[in-house]
């Protein structure tokens, strides 16, 4: 298999605002290696994840997260992004403690 150059990002979700957790590749394609979301607030929140293509989000995952809950996409989960495609996440509400996220990817 061809060698992939790696990178990553981290941040927090602040409610209904869509946050880009994996940006679009500048050239070629991007293979998402891992996305990790951690929720520490006492109130449950619903996390949404979408692939954004050409400016339009296409939601592919939605899940309620309770306090202390973590959600990880990684081993066996394959997400490939092409030109003008990115991943974004958002919540249904704004908890007092914002869930954090980490993502890693490889480019070709």
C-alpha positions as CSV (number, residue, x, y, z in Angstrom):
1,X,0.0,0.0,0.0
2,X,1.2,3.5,-0.7
3,X,2.6,5.5,2.2
4,X,0.2,8.1,3.8
5,X,1.4,11.4,5.3
6,X,-0.3,11.9,8.7
7,X,-1.8,14.8,10.6
8,X,-4.5,15.6,13.1
9,X,-6.5,18.1,15.0
10,X,-8.2,18.6,18.3
11,X,-10.8,20.9,19.9
12,X,-14.2,21.1,21.6
13,X,-17.8,21.2,20.5
14,X,-19.9,24.2,21.6
15,X,-23.4,23.3,20.9
16,X,-25.4,23.5,17.6
17,X,-22.5,25.2,15.8
18,X,-21.0,22.8,13.2
19,X,-17.3,22.2,13.9
20,X,-15.0,20.9,11.3
21,X,-13.2,17.9,12.9
22,X,-11.4,16.7,9.7
23,X,-10.7,19.3,7.0
24,X,-10.9,18.5,3.3
25,X,-7.6,17.4,1.6
26,X,-5.8,19.9,-0.5
27,X,-5.0,17.3,-3.1
28,X,-5.6,13.6,-3.5
29,X,-7.6,11.9,-0.8
30,X,-7.7,11.8,3.0
31,X,-8.2,8.6,5.0
32,X,-9.6,9.2,8.5
33,X,-7.7,7.1,10.9
34,X,-9.4,8.0,14.2
35,X,-12.1,10.4,15.6
36,X,-12.5,10.4,19.4
37,X,-15.3,12.4,21.2
38,X,-15.4,12.7,25.1
39,X,-18.3,14.0,27.1
40,X,-17.8,15.0,30.8
41,X,-20.8,17.3,31.5
42,X,-23.5,15.9,33.8
43,X,-26.2,16.6,31.2
44,X,-26.7,14.2,28.2
45,X,-26.1,15.6,24.7
46,X,-26.8,14.2,21.3
47,X,-23.8,14.2,19.0
48,X,-24.2,14.4,15.2
49,X,-21.4,13.7,12.7
50,X,-21.7,14.5,9.0
51,X,-19.6,14.3,5.8
52,X,-19.7,17.7,4.1
53,X,-19.5,17.5,0.4
54,X,-19.5,20.6,-1.8
55,X,-20.9,22.6,1.1
56,X,-23.8,20.3,1.9
57,X,-23.6,18.2,5.2
58,X,-24.7,14.5,5.0
59,X,-25.3,13.2,8.5
60,X,-24.1,9.6,9.0
61,X,-24.1,9.2,12.8
62,X,-26.2,10.5,15.7
63,X,-25.9,9.3,19.3
64,X,-26.8,10.4,22.7
65,X,-23.8,10.8,25.0
66,X,-24.1,10.5,28.8
67,X,-21.6,11.8,31.3
68,X,-18.2,10.1,31.0
69,X,-19.2,8.7,27.6
70,X,-16.6,8.4,24.8
71,X,-17.2,7.7,21.2
72,X,-14.4,6.5,19.0
73,X,-14.3,5.8,15.2
74,X,-11.1,3.9,14.4
75,X,-10.2,0.3,13.9
76,X,-12.3,-1.1,11.1
77,X,-14.2,2.2,10.5
78,X,-13.0,3.5,7.1
79,X,-13.9,7.1,6.1
80,X,-12.3,8.4,2.9
81,X,-12.5,12.1,1.9
82,X,-11.9,13.5,-1.5
83,X,-11.6,17.0,-2.8
84,X,-14.2,19.4,-1.2
85,X,-15.2,16.8,1.4
86,X,-14.7,17.3,5.2
87,X,-16.2,15.9,8.4
88,X,-18.1,18.0,10.9
89,X,-19.8,17.5,14.3
90,X,-22.3,19.4,16.4
91,X,-24.7,18.9,19.3
92,X,-28.4,19.4,19.9
93,X,-27.7,21.5,23.0
94,X,-24.9,23.5,24.7
95,X,-23.7,21.8,27.8
96,X,-21.7,23.8,30.4
97,X,-18.7,21.6,29.8
98,X,-18.0,21.2,26.1
99,X,-17.3,17.7,24.8
100,X,-13.7,17.5,23.4
101,X,-12.6,15.7,20.2
102,X,-9.4,14.5,18.6
103,X,-9.0,13.3,15.0
104,X,-6.2,11.9,12.9
105,X,-5.8,11.2,9.2
106,X,-3.4,10.3,6.5
107,X,-3.2,11.9,3.0
108,X,-2.2,10.5,-0.3
